[in-house]
């Protein structure tokens, strides 16, 4: 599918900007680039990953007025709701991961007492999936895109996200903010489009799909992912 999407402000119904719809070829190229970046990123120690991503807090706060204005114009929300419902939860999550991510992702021994092998040891460790596709809704486009995206990145994954076609200015904003961090090329990418674009993103076979949205769309995501199969996390 090709074409364009014109973003309309929910605040005043004014046309904001026109965005090209991502083609299947572009999505495939994005997936290939993400896989290359994921291989590099996964080798970086979690503490260093957190250190690099935690800088996003300073980036957001330094441009807080501009960030807030983009979200207001795109969503029609009042300033208080944008700050408390969109921006603050992301900053809070960043601080939580800054303090806890290394501990959460650390290898964990498991106590065992096998009779046949009394000296045996057991444990588990968390490893990145690889490339995570994040599909997010229109109602909280900043928070519900950036929160799973950061979770994926801190865990050592690359991420390709697709926002609702109603929220594309916020997606552009996210890419601008993340571009200020020192991240591997291709680690975070955005694809734009309608439901068909989401299907093409799943067909490109990411290693995990994280979806937030309605029940009908969620069922469609599960069914599409099951064809490959790709694991899915639903809100």
Secondary structure, DSSP 8 states (H G I E B T S, - for coil): ---EEEEE-TTT--EEEEEE---HHHHHHHHHHHHHHHHHHTTS-HHHHHHHHHHHHHHHHHTHHHHHHHHHHHH---HHHIIIIIIHHHHHHHHHHHHHHHHHHS-EEE----SS-TT--EEE-----SEEEEE--STTTTHHHHHHHHHHHHTT-EEEEE--TT-HHHHHHHHHHHTTS---TTSEEEE--SHHHHHHHHHT--SEEEE-S-HHHHHHHHHHHHTTT-EEEE-
